[in-house]
């Protein structure tokens, strides 16, 4: 596929993610897709979800079911720079803003590197400001509470 086709595939994937439609999301990924995020990132900790999602079923569950539990309202994703593409690898920078269950605002910048195969996402490597994310999701906890581990941000 051409770089323009790959960038368009990534744009369409983000529209599918926003739809929360499991079938649309599933169609964006290869059968052996992986999504890697920083270890112990605040979203994964708050949701009790892995930072290394393997397989489209796990990724779809996260995007369609788990993500909306934490980012409950006013979800906005803005691509902050033009996507770059070299071969089948697309790099994008984006800003995610949303309201959390606590009413606190989430606002963080991301860089994602996506490896495509025949127009579908085979691998995502996600990078973000983990400290900023943790501050938004978990808050500025006193040091004695921080030592006890993460505080669930989503009701059971």
Residue frames as a rotation matrix with the C-alpha (Angstrom) as fourth column:
UNK 1
0.580 0.815 0.000 0.00
0.815 -0.580 0.000 0.00
0.000 0.000 -1.000 0.00
UNK 2
-0.017 -0.551 0.834 1.10
0.437 -0.755 -0.489 3.56
0.899 0.356 0.254 -0.56
UNK 3
-0.881 -0.326 -0.344 1.94
0.452 -0.358 -0.817 5.90
0.143 -0.875 0.463 2.33
UNK 4
-0.718 0.669 0.193 -1.28
-0.653 -0.743 0.145 7.84
0.240 -0.022 0.970 1.67
UNK 5
0.112 0.766 -0.633 -3.34
-0.308 0.632 0.711 4.65
0.945 0.115 0.307 1.79
UNK 6
-0.307 -0.305 -0.902 -1.67
0.700 0.569 -0.431 3.62
0.644 -0.764 0.039 5.06
UNK 7
-0.999 -0.035 0.002 -2.34
0.027 -0.775 -0.631 7.03
0.024 -0.631 0.776 6.63
UNK 8
-0.357 0.933 -0.036 -5.95
-0.765 -0.271 0.585 6.85
0.536 0.236 0.810 5.47
UNK 9
0.040 0.325 -0.945 -6.27
0.197 0.924 0.327 3.35
0.980 -0.199 -0.027 7.02
UNK 10
-0.718 -0.352 -0.601 -5.04
0.651 -0.030 -0.759 4.74
0.249 -0.936 0.250 10.36
UNK 11
-0.879 0.452 0.152 -7.49
-0.470 -0.876 -0.110 7.67
0.083 -0.167 0.982 10.18
UNK 12
-0.036 0.897 -0.440 -10.34
-0.567 0.344 0.748 5.23
0.823 0.277 0.496 9.46
UNK 13
-0.270 -0.122 -0.955 -9.21
0.561 0.786 -0.259 3.04
0.782 -0.606 -0.144 12.37
UNK 14
-0.979 -0.107 -0.176 -9.51
0.206 -0.556 -0.805 6.01
-0.012 -0.824 0.566 14.74
UNK 15
-0.468 0.884 -0.001 -13.05
-0.814 -0.431 0.389 6.62
0.344 0.183 0.921 13.49
UNK 16
0.073 0.455 -0.888 -13.82
-0.035 0.891 0.454 2.97
0.997 -0.002 0.081 14.20
UNK 17
-0.684 -0.380 -0.623 -12.37
0.591 0.212 -0.778 3.30
0.428 -0.900 0.080 17.73
UNK 18
-0.937 0.329 0.121 -14.58
-0.349 -0.845 -0.405 6.35
-0.031 -0.421 0.906 18.37
UNK 19
-0.230 0.906 -0.356 -17.65
-0.639 0.136 0.757 4.42
0.734 0.401 0.548 17.24
UNK 20
-0.449 -0.060 0.891 -17.18
-0.817 0.432 -0.383 1.82
-0.362 -0.900 -0.243 20.03
UNK 21
0.681 0.673 -0.287 -18.54
-0.728 0.584 -0.358 -0.69
-0.073 0.453 0.889 17.51
UNK 22
0.220 -0.654 0.724 -16.67
-0.351 0.639 0.684 -3.97
-0.910 -0.405 -0.089 18.15
UNK 23
0.560 0.018 0.828 -17.04
0.633 0.636 -0.442 -5.17
-0.534 0.772 0.345 14.55
UNK 24
0.934 -0.233 0.273 -15.68
0.027 -0.712 -0.701 -1.93
0.357 0.662 -0.659 13.09
UNK 25
0.512 -0.783 0.354 -12.80
-0.815 -0.314 0.486 -1.91
-0.269 -0.537 -0.799 15.56
UNK 26
0.351 -0.344 0.871 -12.00
0.009 0.931 0.364 -5.58
-0.936 -0.120 0.331 14.90
UNK 27
0.839 0.060 0.541 -11.82
0.522 0.194 -0.831 -4.94
-0.155 0.979 0.131 11.15
UNK 28
0.843 -0.534 0.069 -8.97
-0.497 -0.821 -0.279 -2.45
0.206 0.201 -0.958 11.70
UNK 29
0.134 -0.813 0.567 -6.62
-0.870 0.177 0.459 -5.12
-0.474 -0.555 -0.684 13.12
UNK 30
-0.215 -0.311 -0.926 -4.82
-0.674 0.733 -0.090 -8.18
0.707 0.604 -0.367 11.81
UNK 31
0.692 0.539 -0.480 -5.50
-0.122 0.742 0.659 -11.53
0.711 -0.397 0.580 13.45
UNK 32
0.286 -0.680 -0.675 -2.15
0.883 0.461 -0.091 -11.38
0.373 -0.570 0.732 15.28
UNK 33
0.289 -0.123 0.949 -2.28
0.034 -0.990 -0.139 -7.69
0.957 0.073 -0.282 16.29
UNK 34
-0.046 -0.345 -0.937 -0.52
0.988 0.124 -0.094 -6.37
0.148 -0.930 0.336 19.38
UNK 35
0.537 0.142 0.831 -0.80
0.054 -0.990 0.134 -3.05
0.842 -0.027 -0.539 21.25
UNK 36
-0.024 -0.658 -0.753 2.03
0.942 0.236 -0.237 -2.11
0.334 -0.715 0.614 23.61
UNK 37
0.677 0.212 0.705 1.77
-0.030 -0.949 0.314 0.78
0.735 -0.234 -0.636 26.06
UNK 38
-0.316 -0.842 0.436 4.15
-0.551 -0.211 -0.807 1.88
0.772 -0.496 -0.398 28.82
UNK 39
-0.358 0.100 -0.928 4.25
0.557 0.821 -0.127 -0.57
0.750 -0.562 -0.349 31.70
UNK 40
-0.339 0.321 -0.884 2.05
0.918 -0.095 -0.386 0.43
-0.208 -0.942 -0.263 34.64
UNK 41
-0.859 0.128 0.496 0.53
0.098 -0.909 0.406 3.37
0.503 0.397 0.768 32.76
UNK 42
-0.854 0.483 0.194 -2.33
-0.401 -0.373 -0.837 5.02
-0.332 -0.792 0.512 34.66
UNK 43
-0.035 0.885 -0.464 -5.08
-0.981 0.058 0.185 3.85
0.191 0.462 0.866 32.31
UNK 44
-0.093 -0.074 -0.993 -4.00
-0.213 0.976 -0.053 0.22
0.973 0.206 -0.106 32.57
UNK 45
-0.933 -0.289 -0.214 -3.56
0.153 0.219 -0.964 0.46
0.326 -0.932 -0.160 36.34
UNK 46
-0.679 0.715 0.169 -6.93
-0.679 -0.523 -0.515 2.14
-0.280 -0.464 0.840 36.89
UNK 47
0.247 0.820 -0.517 -8.76
-0.945 0.322 0.060 -0.39
0.216 0.473 0.854 34.75
UNK 48
0.145 -0.286 0.947 -6.72
-0.500 0.805 0.319 -3.38
-0.854 -0.520 -0.027 35.90
UNK 49
0.970 0.231 0.078 -5.86
-0.025 0.411 -0.911 -4.01
-0.243 0.882 0.405 32.25
UNK 50
0.350 -0.889 0.295 -2.63
0.762 0.454 0.461 -5.15
-0.544 0.063 0.837 30.65
UNK 51
0.316 -0.357 -0.879 -0.14
-0.403 -0.889 0.216 -2.79
-0.859 0.286 -0.425 29.03
UNK 52
-0.774 -0.526 -0.352 0.56
-0.561 0.313 0.766 -5.40
-0.293 0.791 -0.537 26.32
UNK 53
0.259 0.944 0.202 -2.62
-0.559 0.317 -0.766 -6.38
-0.788 0.086 0.610 24.53
UNK 54
-0.850 -0.527 -0.014 -2.23
-0.358 0.557 0.749 -9.43
-0.387 0.642 -0.662 22.32
UNK 55
-0.727 0.570 0.383 -4.83
0.683 0.655 0.322 -10.33
-0.067 0.496 -0.866 19.72
UNK 56
-0.747 0.455 0.484 -7.70
-0.048 -0.763 0.644 -8.32
0.663 0.458 0.593 18.30
UNK 57
0.201 0.878 -0.434 -10.23
0.534 0.273 0.800 -9.67
0.821 -0.393 -0.413 20.81
UNK 58
0.000 -0.297 -0.955 -8.28
0.980 -0.189 0.059 -8.17
-0.198 -0.936 0.291 23.72
UNK 59
-0.926 -0.377 -0.003 -7.74
0.363 -0.895 0.258 -4.88
-0.100 0.238 0.966 21.89
UNK 60
-0.441 0.849 0.292 -11.42
0.104 -0.275 0.956 -4.66
0.891 0.452 0.033 20.91
UNK 61
0.301 0.550 -0.779 -12.49
0.836 0.242 0.493 -5.35
0.459 -0.800 -0.387 24.50
UNK 62
-0.426 -0.537 -0.728 -10.24
0.815 -0.577 -0.052 -2.57
-0.392 -0.616 0.683 25.73
UNK 63
-0.993 -0.055 0.106 -11.37
0.101 -0.863 0.494 0.01
0.064 0.501 0.863 23.17
UNK 64
-0.414 0.909 0.060 -15.10
-0.036 -0.082 0.996 -0.84
0.910 0.410 0.067 23.16
UNK 65
0.482 0.680 -0.553 -15.70
0.442 0.356 0.823 -1.81
0.757 -0.641 -0.129 26.80
UNK 66
0.173 -0.494 -0.852 -12.87
0.983 0.039 0.177 -0.78
-0.054 -0.869 0.492 29.14
UNK 67
-0.748 -0.544 0.380 -11.80
0.599 -0.800 0.033 2.61
0.286 0.252 0.924 27.73
UNK 68
-0.191 0.731 0.655 -15.31
-0.001 -0.667 0.745 4.14
0.982 0.142 0.129 28.18
UNK 69
0.557 0.359 -0.749 -15.30
0.702 0.280 0.655 3.14
0.445 -0.890 -0.096 31.87
UNK 70
-0.130 -0.716 -0.686 -12.42
0.903 -0.372 0.217 5.54
-0.410 -0.591 0.695 32.52
UNK 71
-0.979 -0.152 -0.137 -12.94
0.070 -0.878 0.474 8.20
-0.192 0.454 0.870 29.87
UNK 72
-0.499 0.866 0.043 -16.63
0.692 0.428 -0.581 8.72
-0.522 -0.260 -0.813 30.57
UNK 73
0.650 0.760 -0.019 -17.51
0.620 -0.544 -0.566 11.98
-0.440 0.356 -0.824 28.79
UNK 74
0.861 -0.213 -0.462 -16.27
-0.337 -0.919 -0.206 14.74
-0.381 0.333 -0.863 26.51
UNK 75
0.214 -0.803 0.556 -13.75
0.460 0.585 0.668 12.43
-0.862 0.113 0.495 24.81
UNK 76
0.922 -0.012 -0.388 -11.75
-0.314 -0.611 -0.727 14.31
-0.228 0.791 -0.567 22.22
UNK 77
0.218 -0.878 0.426 -8.85
0.619 0.462 0.635 13.05
-0.755 0.125 0.644 20.11
UNK 78
0.902 -0.030 -0.430 -6.93
-0.302 -0.756 -0.580 15.56
-0.308 0.653 -0.691 18.05
UNK 79
0.467 -0.812 0.349 -4.09
0.884 0.437 -0.167 14.65
-0.017 0.386 0.922 15.73
UNK 80
0.685 -0.183 -0.706 -1.62
0.222 -0.870 0.441 17.39
-0.694 -0.458 -0.555 16.63
UNK 81
-0.261 -0.773 -0.578 0.81
-0.595 -0.343 0.727 16.97
-0.760 0.534 -0.371 13.73
UNK 82
0.404 0.371 -0.837 0.53
-0.901 0.322 -0.292 15.48
0.162 0.871 0.464 10.26
UNK 83
0.793 -0.110 0.600 0.96
-0.092 0.950 0.297 11.70
-0.603 -0.291 0.743 10.22
UNK 84
-0.051 -0.856 -0.514 4.27
-0.971 -0.078 0.225 10.42
-0.233 0.511 -0.828 8.92
UNK 85
0.830 0.328 0.451 4.58
-0.225 0.937 -0.269 7.21
-0.511 0.122 0.851 6.96
UNK 86
-0.220 -0.880 -0.420 7.59
-0.964 0.129 0.233 5.19
-0.151 0.456 -0.877 5.86
UNK 87
-0.885 -0.027 -0.464 6.64
-0.193 0.930 0.313 1.99
0.423 0.367 -0.828 4.09
UNK 88
-0.028 0.908 -0.418 4.01
0.295 0.407 0.865 0.27
0.955 -0.099 -0.279 6.24
UNK 89
-0.329 -0.140 -0.934 4.85
0.944 -0.044 -0.326 2.21
0.005 -0.989 0.146 9.42
UNK 90
0.175 0.484 0.857 2.74
0.333 -0.849 0.411 5.21
0.927 0.214 -0.309 10.39
UNK 91
-0.647 -0.363 -0.671 3.64
0.758 -0.216 -0.615 7.60
0.079 -0.907 0.415 13.21
UNK 92
0.114 0.706 0.699 1.09
0.364 -0.685 0.632 9.94
0.925 0.182 -0.335 14.70
UNK 93
-0.942 -0.258 -0.216 0.99
0.306 -0.391 -0.868 12.45
0.140 -0.884 0.447 17.50
UNK 94
-0.095 0.976 0.198 -2.30
0.315 -0.159 0.936 13.09
0.944 0.151 -0.292 19.22
UNK 95
-0.886 -0.027 0.463 -3.88
-0.398 -0.468 -0.789 14.73
0.238 -0.883 0.404 22.21
UNK 96
-0.314 0.790 -0.526 -6.53
0.545 0.604 0.581 12.89
0.777 -0.104 -0.621 24.23
UNK 97
-0.864 0.180 0.469 -8.88
-0.460 -0.660 -0.594 14.89
0.203 -0.729 0.654 26.44
UNK 98
-0.194 0.838 -0.511 -11.80
0.236 0.545 0.804 13.51
0.952 0.036 -0.304 28.43
UNK 99
0.039 0.293 0.955 -13.69
-0.917 -0.370 0.151 13.63
0.397 -0.882 0.255 31.70
UNK 100
-0.779 -0.386 -0.494 -12.89
-0.132 0.871 -0.473 10.89
0.613 -0.303 -0.729 34.22
UNK 101
-0.012 0.831 -0.557 -15.42
0.611 0.446 0.654 9.23
0.792 -0.332 -0.513 36.60
UNK 102
-0.279 -0.187 -0.942 -14.18
0.933 -0.285 -0.220 11.53
-0.228 -0.940 0.254 39.38
UNK 103
0.828 0.553 -0.094 -15.08
0.498 -0.802 -0.331 14.58
-0.258 0.227 -0.939 37.29
UNK 104
0.130 -0.886 -0.445 -11.39
-0.047 -0.454 0.890 15.38
-0.990 -0.094 -0.101 36.87
UNK 105
0.844 0.088 -0.530 -10.21
-0.506 -0.202 -0.839 16.33
-0.181 0.975 -0.126 33.37
UNK 106
0.288 -0.765 0.576 -7.75
0.485 0.635 0.601 14.15
-0.826 0.106 0.554 31.50
UNK 107
0.950 -0.108 -0.292 -5.46
-0.297 -0.593 -0.748 15.87
-0.092 0.798 -0.596 29.00
UNK 108
0.230 -0.903 0.363 -2.40
-0.086 0.352 0.932 14.10
-0.969 -0.245 0.003 27.67
UNK 109
0.377 -0.245 -0.893 -0.25
-0.918 -0.229 -0.325 13.92
-0.125 0.942 -0.311 24.56
UNK 110
0.518 -0.124 0.846 0.60
0.009 0.990 0.140 10.67
-0.855 -0.065 0.514 22.82
UNK 111
-0.148 -0.500 -0.853 2.90
-0.980 -0.045 0.196 9.39
-0.136 0.865 -0.483 20.12
UNK 112
0.465 0.353 0.812 1.90
-0.247 0.932 -0.264 6.15
-0.850 -0.078 0.521 18.44
UNK 113
-0.519 -0.604 -0.604 3.85
-0.822 0.160 0.546 4.06
-0.234 0.781 -0.580 15.98
UNK 114
0.417 0.780 0.467 1.63
-0.475 0.624 -0.620 1.73
-0.775 0.037 0.630 13.99
UNK 115
-0.793 -0.604 -0.076 2.86
-0.424 0.459 0.781 -1.11
-0.437 0.652 -0.620 11.83
UNK 116
0.264 0.944 -0.197 0.36
-0.767 0.081 -0.636 -2.05
-0.585 0.319 0.746 9.12
UNK 117
-0.833 -0.373 0.408 -0.03
-0.038 0.775 0.631 -5.15
-0.552 0.510 -0.659 7.04
UNK 118
-0.744 0.528 0.410 -2.28
0.595 0.244 0.766 -4.98
0.304 0.813 -0.496 3.97
UNK 119
-0.420 0.548 0.724 -4.02
-0.127 -0.825 0.551 -1.89
0.899 0.139 0.416 5.33
UNK 120
0.742 0.643 -0.189 -4.73
0.078 0.198 0.977 -3.31
0.666 -0.740 0.097 8.80
UNK 121
0.312 -0.611 0.727 -2.96
-0.879 -0.477 -0.023 -2.60
0.361 -0.632 -0.686 12.08
UNK 122
0.418 -0.285 -0.863 -0.56
0.164 0.958 -0.237 -5.37
0.894 -0.042 0.447 13.09
UNK 123
-0.063 -0.518 -0.853 1.25
0.980 0.131 -0.152 -3.60
0.191 -0.846 0.499 15.94
UNK 124
0.646 0.215 0.733 0.86
0.068 -0.972 0.225 -0.40
0.760 -0.095 -0.642 17.95
UNK 125
-0.290 -0.692 -0.661 3.56
0.913 0.005 -0.407 1.06
0.285 -0.722 0.631 20.16
UNK 126
0.612 0.654 0.444 2.06
0.411 -0.743 0.528 3.78
0.676 -0.141 -0.724 22.35
UNK 127
-0.526 -0.764 -0.373 4.04
0.794 -0.284 -0.537 6.45
0.304 -0.579 0.756 24.17
UNK 128
0.495 0.664 0.560 2.67
0.326 -0.740 0.588 9.14
0.805 -0.109 -0.583 26.47
UNK 129
-0.424 -0.530 0.734 3.59
-0.501 -0.538 -0.678 11.34
0.754 -0.655 -0.038 29.40
UNK 130
-0.142 0.380 -0.914 3.04
0.469 0.839 0.276 8.69
0.872 -0.390 -0.297 32.06
UNK 131
-0.806 -0.175 -0.565 3.52
0.590 -0.312 -0.745 11.06
-0.046 -0.934 0.354 34.99
UNK 132
-0.835 0.547 -0.060 0.94
-0.550 -0.827 0.117 13.50
0.014 0.131 0.991 33.64
UNK 133
-0.221 0.765 -0.605 -1.46
-0.324 0.528 0.785 10.62
0.920 0.370 0.131 33.00
UNK 134
-0.367 0.019 -0.930 -0.99
0.728 0.628 -0.275 9.25
0.579 -0.778 -0.244 36.49
UNK 135
-0.972 -0.012 -0.235 -1.58
0.161 -0.762 -0.627 12.70
-0.172 -0.647 0.743 37.98
UNK 136
-0.577 0.804 -0.143 -4.88
-0.751 -0.454 0.479 13.01
0.321 0.384 0.866 36.13
UNK 137
-0.009 0.615 -0.789 -6.17
-0.231 0.766 0.600 9.49
0.973 0.188 0.135 36.63
UNK 138
0.048 -0.059 -0.997 -4.91
0.774 0.633 0.000 8.66
0.631 -0.772 0.076 40.10
UNK 139
0.843 0.344 0.413 -4.36
0.100 -0.855 0.508 12.18
0.529 -0.387 -0.756 41.39
UNK 140
-0.156 -0.890 0.429 -1.89
-0.395 -0.342 -0.853 13.67
0.905 -0.302 -0.298 43.73
UNK 141
0.719 0.435 -0.542 -2.06
0.218 0.600 0.770 11.09
0.660 -0.672 0.337 46.47
UNK 142
0.637 -0.533 0.557 -0.26
-0.766 -0.364 0.529 11.58
-0.079 -0.764 -0.640 49.76
UNK 143
-0.227 -0.860 -0.458 2.99
-0.857 0.399 -0.325 9.61
0.462 0.319 -0.827 49.88
UNK 144
-0.665 -0.017 0.747 1.62
-0.538 0.704 -0.463 7.10
-0.518 -0.710 -0.478 52.42
UNK 145
0.440 0.862 0.252 -1.20
-0.322 0.414 -0.852 6.18
-0.838 0.293 0.459 50.03
UNK 146
0.490 -0.326 -0.808 1.08
-0.858 -0.021 -0.512 6.09
0.150 0.945 -0.290 46.98
UNK 147
-0.594 -0.790 0.154 3.14
-0.804 0.575 -0.152 3.42
0.031 -0.213 -0.976 48.70
UNK 148
-0.251 0.589 0.768 0.01
-0.345 0.687 -0.639 1.27
-0.904 -0.426 0.030 49.06
UNK 149
-0.710 -0.038 0.703 -0.37
0.571 0.553 0.607 1.02
-0.411 0.833 -0.371 45.28
UNK 150
-0.905 0.345 0.249 -2.79
-0.016 -0.613 0.790 2.35
0.425 0.711 0.560 42.74
UNK 151
-0.610 0.792 -0.014 -6.23
-0.162 -0.142 -0.976 3.53
-0.776 -0.593 0.215 43.68
UNK 152
-0.508 0.472 0.721 -9.02
0.832 0.484 0.270 2.15
-0.221 0.737 -0.638 41.49
UNK 153
-0.901 0.166 -0.400 -10.50
-0.228 -0.967 0.111 4.94
-0.369 0.191 0.910 39.43
UNK 154
-0.480 0.746 -0.462 -13.40
-0.573 0.132 0.809 2.87
0.665 0.652 0.364 38.16
UNK 155
-0.050 0.510 0.859 -16.13
-0.937 0.273 -0.216 1.43
-0.344 -0.816 0.465 40.39
UNK 156
-0.903 -0.315 0.291 -16.22
-0.250 0.938 0.241 -2.37
-0.349 0.145 -0.926 40.39
